[in-house]
Amino acid sequence: MEAALARNLPHLDDDLTDDAHRVRSALLARGLETPLVANHLDSGDRRRRIREAFTDIATALGLDLTDDSLRDTPARIAKMYVDELFAGLDYRQFPRVSVIENKMRVEEMVLVDDIGVVSTCEHHFVTIDGSARVAYIPGERIIGLSKINRIVRFFAQRPQVQERLTQQVLVALQTLLATEDVAVTINATHYCVKARGVMDGNSRTRTTALGGAFKNDASTRNEFLR
């Protein structure tokens, strides 16, 4: 099953680290991978195709692309999509993670709070803006703290739904740390709610994913959520 699913993903075997392979495989096995199909386009091809497509969009909107303010907009959009907003679609960009032996025998919760989250709603391609709280209870391994932020950012740099993003961060850390004792919560504003549709600028969405002791032990769960 995993092999069949993997054939649909681009760049499966192109210069991926062991960590990227293991995380992707874990997400595939749990049905949490972002829906992807192989298109075999390199980054230059993707930028070209997006530039051409956005030129059509701008023209359909009646924008004058000969104006000096708009002339380079399709190219800017293409570069932004491929190199920035959606860089997390390419597992070759998965962060290099420093996981070391827990020689200090740390047993208490490690928590990183107020991690900035900027992602893109896959339904309307507008911004999701918020913050994440991530915690784990060390077993045999501990992780460099900045790597937690980088993992959150990697999965945020995709067209997303917040529920999947939360679960992806959870499973990635469980895989890398070889423990179920991980918890993730994300609190965010969705511009598909704020800037269109109901146009509610006040509401925020909170999603939580809990594993191991965070799911099974009420005091540990309450400590994290508090």
Sequence and secondary structure as in RCSB ss.txt:
>XXXX:A:sequence
MEAALARNLPHLDDDLTDDAHRVRSALLARGLETPLVANHLDSGDRRRRIREAFTDIATALGLDLTDDSLRDTPA
RIAKMYVDELFAGLDYRQFPRVSVIENKMRVEEMVLVDDIGVVSTCEHHFVTIDGSARVAYIPGERIIGLSKINR
IVRFFAQRPQVQERLTQQVLVALQTLLATEDVAVTINATHYCVKARGVMDGNSRTRTTALGGAFKNDASTRNEFL
R
>XXXX:A:secstr
 HHHHHTTSTTSSSS  HHHHHHHHHHHHTT S         HHHHHHHHHHHHHHHHHHTT  TTSTTTTTHHH
HHHHHIIIIITGGG GGG     EEE TT   S EEEEEEEEEEEETTT  EEEEEEEEEE  SSEEE HHHHHH
HHHHHHSSEE HHHHHHHHHHHHHHHHT S EEEEEEEEEHHHHSSTT  SS  EEEEEE THHHH HHHHHHHH
 
